[in-house]
Amino acid sequence: MATNKEIRRLKIKFRIRKNISGTSERPRMTVFRSNRQIYAQIINDLTGKTLVSASSIRFDNKTKIEQAKEVGALMAEKALSIGIEQVVFDRNGYLYHGRVKSLADGAREKGLKF
């Protein structure tokens, strides 16, 4: 059974996804946060394909905030290498602070535009 916190996040997620979708010119960058790791994907919603993905599994010796920043930088490098310069940021119902914000900042620093 889902807790109130999970239900709240899902409501926010559906409210966000109602207005955001990724196209081939500007795909959607989505974030998933677990207790230990953070994952990110760049998705073209028109074709339903994941174009780029990264996770913090390889950065285990750092703090969670530093891991998120590294994942954002890695996502930006991968996206720029395949020709993606602009994305739509989907925070997936999570509040925009802490690890989610750190991931976005890391991607922006490497040249990805939101």
Stockholm file with secondary structure:
# STOCKHOLM 1.0

chainA/1-114         MATNKEIRRLKIKFRIRKNISGTSERPRMTVFRSNRQIYAQIINDLTGKTLVSASSIRFDNKTKIEQAKEVGALMAEKALSIGIEQVVFDRNGYLYHGRVKSLADGAREKGLKF
#=GR chainA/1-114 SS CCCHHHHHHHHHHHHHHTTCCCCSSSCEEEEEECSSCEEEEEEETTTTEEEEEEESGGGTTSCHHHHHHHHHHHHHHHHHHTTCCBCEEECTTCCSSTHHHHHHHHHHHTTCBC
#=GC SS_cons         CCCHHHHHHHHHHHHHHTTCCCCSSSCEEEEEECSSCEEEEEEETTTTEEEEEEESGGGTTSCHHHHHHHHHHHHHHHHHHTTCCBCEEECTTCCSSTHHHHHHHHHHHTTCBC
//
